[in-house]
Amino acid sequence: MKKRGYSRAFKAHGDTGHNYLIHDIPKGLWNAASKQARRDGLSMRATLLHLLSAYVDGGVAITTTTTSSTDAARDEATS
């Protein structure tokens, strides 16, 4: 398996770097996202940082809802 590249688009360390740990990510959602990132040749770090950047730039809209049917289907499929 080819190693996924480390994203150089974002500075990894420095005076302004932060770490953030997210607990209790639904297993099915994480597995589906990890598989998609691997297919795209991306690390999860690169995937998450690009999504955060797109969100800040207004390219990603987030609506607050309860668990969607997509989330439920992912959880069920990976259980």
Residue pairs with C-beta under 8 A, 6 or more apart in sequence:
2 41
4 37
4 38
4 41
4 42
4 43
4 46
5 41
5 42
5 43
5 46
6 12
6 43
6 45
6 46
7 42
7 43
7 45
7 46
7 49
7 50
9 46
9 49
9 50
10 46
10 49
10 53
11 17
26 71
26 74
26 75
27 75
27 78
27 79
28 71
28 73
28 74
28 75
28 76
28 77
28 78
28 79
29 71
29 74
29 75
31 74
31 78
32 74
32 78
33 44
33 47
34 44
37 43
37 44
37 46
37 47
40 47
42 50
51 60
54 60
55 62
